[in-house]
Amino acid sequence: MAGGEVKEIHAVMFPYFAFGHISLFIQLSNKLSLHGFRISFLTPPSNVLRIKSSFLVTSTIQIIPIQIPKVQDLPPHLHNTSEMTPAMHELLKEALDLMQPQIKPLLSELRPQLVFFHFAHHWVPKLCSQLGIKTFAFSILSAISGAYVTVPARFIGVETEEPTIDDLKKPPCSYPQTSFTSLKAFQAQDLSYVYKSFNGRPAVYHRAVDGFNSCSAILLKSCNEMEGPYVDFIKTQYQKPVLLTGPLTPDPPSGVLDEKWATWLAQHPPKSVIFCSFGSETFLKDDQLKELATGLELTGFPFFFVVNFPGALMNDYQLVLLPLKEDQFLNSKLVAEDMKAGVEMSRREEDGYFSKENIKEAVETVMVDVDKEAGVSIRQNHIKWKDFLLNAEIQDKLISNLVEQLKAILSYRDQLREEELVIRTFLTAIISLSFGGED
């Protein structure tokens, strides 16, 4: 290509088969398609109908069904994690590792310049290097989580095969000095899963580190404004390009609120209703659910529960954070301690138990004590970050910067190929002349 220019870019998206992960790959696909990228999106057949409507109607995106190989005890009709047990999640990773013979000829046929992959597919970079395709490990974790959990420094000073609970309570060596300093024992216990091997397969940690070490560049769902120190730490850990998509915030919901909810909300003053939401695959034990409901009743405010509602920082809701698993613990630290835009509920060190009094205290910080220093600061910071996330110009600029970086990486690759071709041609000519002289 003259001048190293990159014209049409064809990218393949290869997410992990969990809808929380798939949705972020869809959002990235939509953003890139608006910049002229052609996207091929790989997913098992039964997911196609559910995700098809999430893509932009005018986008140049094709969904390509791929088959999950048969693995003993993994039901063949399950094509995503939403209905799988934890044991089945591990069998799914085993099935993913068996997909290489299917994926290689497919990529040979599609001939993309780029493949964006989830780090569970840690074998993708080595496979793609045989085909001359650039690979980008797209981490769906926040930078604070990735920097804490999936970096080589996590094993510095660790004397066992897996980090201990005490190891995981502390950040890894050289972790950036921020407002966040440590985790509780129950949180570290939950994170220990990342380092465990099942069925003789690589642990999540080893899949991630292998994928990050082998790929052309790392892609983070983040931005410097929100997580700069953690992004810089990941760069120093892997010594390769780390590109940022920005927060990939979903579009605000459209449409009219259901009449029964509109009528109910109209009965209460503005900003007086507690909105309680958890992810679709997050569940509380019955006793803790009762404590939560009782604690909310003690506040005296009306409240309601909603399952799987995204984007709380983008609204006027005051945030009381109750992280329940894995990277939620670190995301909560980011919002409550670094961004200071919410309050994390106090919980017991060893098991994470919380009482109705803990609920009441946390809610009152953001709903009642609005004139006290903590409440005032949290509300001001919430407004600041909401404005940042809803600023279309800023978010578009983050994607535009990413597109330019992707094009630069591809242009550099094409330039190297041209130089290699010139050198080969020159050497061939020299060899021909040499042999000709001897004759």
N, C-alpha and C positions, 0 to 999 in steps of 0.2 A: 504494500500500500504506500503510495507516494506520501513522503513527509511523515510516515508513521501514523497516519490518520486511521482511526477505527470507524468503519461505517456501521452496518447493522450488527448488533451483538445478540447472539443466541445464548441464553443461559438455561441450565437445567436446575430445577429445585428438587431436592431429595430430603424431605423432612423425616423426622421420627414419627411413628404412627400414633401420636397422641394429639387430640384436637387442640389443646393449648399450644402445642408446638406447631402443628399444621397451620393454625390461624396466623401466626407470626410470619411464616413463609408466604402465606397468601397476601398479607399486607405488604411485604417486601416486593412480591411479584407485581402487585398493582402499582406500587410507587415506581418501579423500574419500567413497567410497560408504558407509563406516561412519558418516559424519556426515550421511547423508541426501541426498548429491548424486546426481543422475542423470547417468550418463556415456555419451556416444556416442564410441566409439573407432574412428578411421579407420585402415585399413591395407589393403594389396593382398590379393586373395583367397587366394593361396597361403600367406600368413602366418597365416591365421585358425586353421587346425587346430593349428598349433604353439603359438599363444599362448592358445588358448581355456581350457586347463586352468590357466593362471596366474592367472585372475581368481577372486575369491571366489565360491563357489557361490551364496550368498544375495544377492550384490550386484546393484544396479540398473544393470547395465552391459550395453550392447548393442554388438556389433562390427559396424561398417558397412564392407563391402568397397568400395574405390575402385580405379579403373583407372589404371595408369601409362601415360601417352601414349606413342605410338610415337616412338622416336628412332633414327635410323640408327646401326647398330653396337651398339645396346643390345639384347641378347637378350630377346624379349618374355616368356619363361618365368621370368626372374629377377626376383623381387619383393623382394629384400633384398640387402644388401652381402656376405653371407657367402661367396658364390661369384663375386663380381665382382672383376675386375682393377682396379688403381688408375685406369686410363683409363675403365673403365665407371662408377666412382664419379662421375666428372665428368659423364658422359653422364646419370647418374641425376639429378644436380642440374639439368641442362638439362630433363629430363622433368618434374621438380618444378615448374619455372617455367611449364610448359605446362598445369598442372593448374588454373589459376585459373578458366577457364570451367566446369569440373566442380564445383569446390568452392563457388563463389558460390551457385548454385541449391540445392545440398545444404544449406548453412547457412540459406538463406532458408526451406527446408522444415522443418529441425530447430528453428530459432528458439531456440538456446541463449543464455544470458546471458553465458557465458564461453567463450573458446577458448584452450586451452593449446597452444602450438606450439613446434617446434624452430626455432632461428634460421636453419636452411637455408631454411625457408619464409618468407623475410624480407618477402614481399609480403602476408602474412596480415593484419597490422594495418590497412593501407590498405583492403583489401577489406572487412574487418569493420566499419570505421568507416562505410562506406556502409550497413551493415545495423543499426547501433546496437548492436554486440556488443563487449564488453570483451575485450581480448587480453592474454595473459600469456606472455612469452617465457620458456620453461622451459629454463634452461641446465643441461645434464647435466655440465658441467665443475665441478670444485671451484672455490671462490672464489679460491684462490691462482692457479689457472690462468687463470680469466677476467680477473682483475685484471692479470695479466702480459701476456696475449695479445690480448684483445678489448676494449680501451678506447681512446677517442679519444687519450689521452695517449701511446699507443704511437708516434704519428707526430710528436710534438713533437721538434724538432731533427733530424728525418730529412730529408735533402736529396735523396733519390732516390724513385722511384715505389714501391719496396718497401724495407722495412728491410733493412740489411745484416746479415751474420752478427755483426759487432761490435756493431751496434745491439741485436740480439736477445740477446746475451750479458748485456746490462745490463737491469735493470728499467726500465719507463717512468717518465717524469717524475712526481715526487711519490708514487711507490710507497711503501707503508708500510715503515718501518724495523723489520725482524724479523730472526730468525736467518738467514734466507735472503738472500743478496746477489747471486748471479750464476749463470749457466749455463755449461757448457763449450761449446767450439766445435761439437762434433758434435751436441749437443742443440739449439743455436741453428739449426744447419743443418737439422735435422729440422723445427723449428717454422716455418721459412721458407715451407713449403708453404701455410700458412694465409693468406699474403699474395699468393699467385700466382693470376692469372686464367687459366682454361682455356676454350677454345672461345668466347672473347669474353664469358663469363659472369662475374658478380661473384665475387671471391675469397671464401673462407670468412670472412675478417676483415670485409669490407664487407657481407656478408650479416648477420653477427652485429650489427655496429654499427647498420646500418639497422633491423634488427628491434628492437633494444633502444631505439633512439631513437623508433621509431614506436608501440611497444606501450603499453598502459595501465600496466603494471607488469612488473618483472622478477622471475622466480622462480628462486631458487638452491637447489641440493641441498646445503645446508650449515646451519650454526648458528653463533651468536656465540661459543659456548664453544670451538669448534675453529678458527674462521677469522675472528674478529671484525674485525681490522684490514683484511683484504682485502675483507670485506663493506662496511665503511665507505668504503673507497676507491672501490668500484664505485658506491655511492650518490652520492658527490661527482662522479663522472665523468658520470653520466646524469641527476642531479637529478630523480629520480622514485622512486616507491615500489619498494623492493627487499624482497620477501617471502622467507621461508626455510621450506623443507619439513623441515629437519632432515636427517640423513644418509640417510634412507630405507633403513635397514638391512634386509636380507632376513631372513625368519624362519629360526631355526636349523634345520638339516636334521633330519628325523625318520626313524624306521625303524631297522632293525638292520643293523650293518655286515656286509658279505659275510664268510662264514666263513673263507675263505682269508686275507683281510686281518686279520681278528680274530686268527687263529692266528699269523700272522707278527708282528703287533704285540706279542702276548703274550710273544714270545720276548725282547723288549728292555725295559730299564727305562723307567719313565715319563719323558717329556721328553728322550729320548735319540735320537729318530728325526728326520731332516731331511725335511721335506715341501716339495717344490719344485713350484711351480705357475705357469703362465703363462696368459694369456687365449687364447681359441679362435682369434683372428685375429692372434696375435703369434708370430713365428717367428724362431729364431736360425739363423745360418749354421752349416754343418756343423762348421767349425773351432772356432767358439765353443761349440757344443754339446759338443764333445769336451773343451774346456778346462773347461767347467762340470762335466761328469761326473768328470773327473780331479781337479779341485779338491775336489769333494765326497768323493771316495775318500780324498784326502790327510787329511781331517779325522778319519778313523777311525770316523765315525758311520755307521750304516745310513741309507739315504735312498731315496726314491722320487719319481717325477714324476707330476703330475696336471695335466691341461689344464682351464683355465677354472673355477677354484674361487674363489668370492667370499668377502669378509667376513673376511680374516685377522685383523684387529684384534679381532674378536669371539670369538676362540679363544685357546688358550694357546700357540699357535705363536710362537716368537721370530722377528722379521722381519729378513731380509737382503734388501735392496731392490736389484733389478736392472732399472730402468726401461729400456724399449726404444724407445719412440716417444711423440711428441706430449705430451699432458697427463700421461702417466706420469712424465715427468721432474719436473714440478712437484709432483705428488702425493707423489712420493718425498721431495722437499725438505720438504714439510709434515710428513710422518711422522718423518723422520730429524732435521730441524733445528729445527722449531718445536715439535712434540709430543714429540720425543726418545723415540720409542717403537720405534725400529728403527735399523739401521745400513745406510747405502747403500754399495754396493761401490765401491771405488776403480777408476777407469778412465782410459784415455789421453785426453788433451785433444782431439786432432784427430779421432779416429775412434771413440772409445768402446771400443777393444779392452780386454779384461780377460784376465788370466792365471789359471792354476790357483792360483798363490800369492795373488792377490787374493781368490779364492773362499775359500781356507783361512783367510786373515786375518779376513775379515768374519764367517764362521761361528763362528770361535773367540771373537770378541768377545761373541757372545750365547749360546754354548753351553759354552765352556770357562772364559773369564775372568769367571765370574759373581760373583766376590768382589772384582773390581777396580771402580774408580769408574764407568767407562763401562757395564760389564755390569750392575751393580747399578741404576744410574739408568734404563737402558733397560727392565729388567724391572719396576721400580716404576711407570714411566710407562705401560707396556703394560697392567698391571693396572688402573691408574686409568682409561684410556680404554676398556678392555674393559668395565669396570663401568658407565661412562657409556653406552656404546652398547647394553648389554643391559638397562639400566634402563627397563622398559616405561612407568613413570609419566612419566619425563622425555621419552621419545620421543612418547608420546601427547600430552603437553602442548605439544610443538612443533607437532604437527598441529592441535591445538585452537586454538592461537594463529593459525595460518595460516587456518583456517576463519573465525575471527572477523574477521580482516583482509579476507578476500575478501568476507564479508557486508557489512562497513563500506563497502568500495568500491562494491558494488552498491547499497547503501542511499543513498549519496551521489549516485550516478547517477540513481536513481529520484526522489530529492528534487529534483534539478535539473530533471528532466523535469516534475514537478508544478509547480514554480515557473515554468518556461517556459510551461506550459499556462495558468496563471493570468494571466501577463503578456500572452500572446496574446489571451486572452478579454477582458481589460481594454482592450487596444488596439483590438480589433475593436468593442467597445461604444462607445469614444470616437469611432472613425471613423464608425460608424453614426449616432451623435448629431449629429456635425458635418455629415454630408451631409443628415440629416433637418432640421437647422436651416436650411440653405440653401434647401431646398424650401419 
